[in-house]
Amino acid sequence: MHRSTDTHGSPNAVTGVYLDPLLPWQGTGPGPLVVIAPGTQGQGDQCAPSKLFTSVVHYTPPLDVMASYESANAGLLLSKGIAVAVTDYASLGTGAVHDYMNRLAQGHAVLDALRAATRLPGTAVPEILPGSTSSHVVSGLVGGSEQLDWLVGRFNLLAAPTHCP
């Protein structure tokens, strides 16, 4: 869990998951970090992507069925020695009311997941600072193309907008 900012500029709690690769990075320089910004999976705490990493399929009778569709992407990256962070977005997984599909809050959550992952002790991922050169990537739903442009420009990130509205 880390601190982020909601759509009104107030602090809030965001959960997520950081996955450190067991295999070494084969490229030059320090190993990169990919922050996956997942598509919508629902509003209930059981829908938090970080919770879905513990099982491939979640089922609660009678109709609550979900698949962890980001696990395959994360697994592929980890197999290449690339660290992965996945955000749950604002309030999802914390017991608070999730602000479903709020693009500004999503953008903050993604950026703050990147910051939090680079500040974790004991990882090979270097901290990212504004204006620094980075091998970190933001991939997925980033709350709108203007948020993606801001993230990329401010932190010299690479971007892979796989489903950026």
Sequence and secondary structure as in RCSB ss.txt:
>XXXX:A:sequence
MHRSTDTHGSPNAVTGVYLDPLLPWQGTGPGPLVVIAPGTQGQGDQCAPSKLFTSVVHYTPPLDVMASYESANAG
LLLSKGIAVAVTDYASLGTGAVHDYMNRLAQGHAVLDALRAATRLPGTAVPEILPGSTSSHVVSGLVGGSEQLDW
LVGRFNLLAAPTHCP
>XXXX:A:secstr
 EEEE TTS EEEEEEEEE  SS   SSSS  EEEEE     SSGGG HHHHTT SEEEETTTEEEE TTHHHHH
HHHHTT EEEEEEEETTTTTS   TT HHHHHHHHHHHHHHHHT TT S     TT     EEEE  SSHHHHHH
HHHHHT EEE SS  
